[in-house]
Amino acid sequence: MDTISTLWELDTPERANNYPTDSAGSPFRIQNFIDNEFVENTKTDEWIDTFNPRTGEVLAQVHKSTASDVDRAVDAASRAFPSWSRTTRQERSEILLRIGSILEEKRELFAVWESIDQGKTLARARIEVDRAISNFRYFATYILHEEGAVRFVDGPSSTLTYEHRSPVGVFALISPWNMPLYLLTWKIAPCLAFGCTGVAKPSEVTSITAFLLGEVFRQAKLPPGVMNVVFGDGPGAGSTLVKSPRVRGVSFTGGTSTGIRIRQDTVADIGKHLSLELGGKNPTLIFDDVDLAKAVPLAAQASFENSGQICLCGSRIYVHRKIYETFLSEFVEYVQRNYRCGETVGPVVSRQHYAKVRSYLLQAQEENARFHTGELPDEAPQNGYWIKPTVLGGVRTDSRVMREEIFGPVVTVCPFETEEEAIELANDNPNGLASVLMTTDVSRMRRVGERIDAGLVWVNCWLVRELGTAFGGMKVSGTGREGGAQSRDVFTNLRTLHVR
């Protein structure tokens, strides 16, 4: 039995975790999905080991795609584009709905493997699978109800002017390791809906659910070549894909340094569409009129969900000095009671990321920051990549711990005196992706919320999204927006026709 057929049946934690034992301990291999087929390696037998974050043991081997592998996928997408771009909205909608339905039928399968592969809790994984399903269903219906602008020029040369949109072409869809399925489908769904074809490249650290997604496309009868999935690392497969002249657009979510490299690699291809959603070092502002019984759990959720490995996490908490000590005491107690490794908190994703997060905690220790919770983890991780939820105080505003994205279960808590100081602290960072504002003052919600340098501002809530709203950041947190009409802008070209 081939790998995909085997994995397709491992839809419980027990079956999935026992699979390596049942198969004599050999890790399964993840192959590229091109032209609706899972393909063998072409000119290389190189594989990338991926590890179970909970144990540190080898979980799978991912095909390290070569330039010829990527070219083969781009060729398939290029051949499929002319016919796919001419399909009706109704046809594309029906296929997207079938994909969503199959994902729903196999919800537990995808949740189990997302949890094992990334380290997130099963409860968190189920939420993200549900959001992936919603991505396909949202764009399946969005394209049936699009609106465009029509204008009439009066006078001697009366003219009817209307907007027409057409698919851009082949897209590179590159997603990160923290929310593998959800963020990949956030790109794939609109790409297909608006008539583009694509080559998706998930992170080599978390590739299993993208591999399973290929089988969903086959069962949904997506035409061959319309969506392909290649695996491998960024410098190899990712860079080759982005640079391809036949790739007419790039949608990327990941680190700022990689986003900069993508812009450098595509600077001469001026017509290539770019949408780059990059890092965040997001502030949470808590004013003294809040109900702490609500503010504490919300701040904790925004800090430690998915072990802090969400680009939207509020990792810089600023609290009005009037309630600072009370908040800090209740916050620390709440985190210690509700965020426990192995129960409600998973490990970080990899040994490399463990070392990165630890380096920031080591610096915090050297700078005499106060560890209200958590501790400096061992230099060499034992039995998985576990880092305890950590609340830091006394961190300088110019410290790397305060300014750079740690992307782990680490938050800083600092006081502020005035509304103006809160805004200055929030904006004193190169990033500008998201923020959380807690207050009961409606005027302040607008007054402060509209001045925070962030593409997304949540007021008394967090991670709530309507898929039609714009998603993206300011400053070094990226360029472009996706979601609803913004995704349409990414995946289509706009022309205006003037008809006399």
Summary of the structure (lengths in Angstrom):
residues: 500
radius of gyration: 23.4
end to end distance: 63.3
largest distance: 82.0
contacts: 1775
relative contact order: 0.13
helix: 43%
strand: 22%
